[in-house]
Amino acid sequence: MKQVGLYEAKSKLSALVSALIESGDPVSLTKHGQVVAELRLPTSSTPNRGSLTTRDFFIDPDFDSPPPPEDPQR
């Protein structure tokens, strides 16, 4: 796996992405010699958008409503 410093990666990001597409080998990004991130091709194991729209899936209509105010008596 190729290792590249953050400063170099910032200035050569397009070239790194092109090399990643060609070879498929991940690139480690380092800061002060320690790996802090990786560039890699996306995997097909990520769920597709809308994958939870099956017959059995249900979201309560008030799912994202604010919680009720707390009872001051508690």
ZIBEL-V163127 format. One record per backbone hydrogen bond with DSSP energy under -0.5 kcal/mol. NH is the residue of the N-H (numbers start at 0). CO is the residue of the C=O. If there is no record, write none. Layout:
nh=NH co=CO
nh=NH co=CO
This chain:
nh=1 co=25
nh=3 co=27
nh=5 co=29
nh=8 co=4
nh=9 co=5
nh=10 co=6
nh=11 co=7
nh=12 co=9
nh=15 co=11
nh=16 co=12
nh=17 co=13
nh=18 co=14
nh=19 co=15
nh=20 co=16
nh=21 co=17
nh=22 co=18
nh=23 co=19
nh=26 co=38
nh=27 co=1
nh=28 co=36
nh=29 co=3
nh=30 co=33
nh=33 co=30
nh=35 co=28
nh=36 co=28
nh=38 co=26
nh=39 co=37
nh=45 co=42
nh=50 co=47
nh=52 co=49
nh=53 co=51
nh=56 co=53
nh=62 co=59
nh=64 co=61
nh=71 co=69
nh=73 co=70
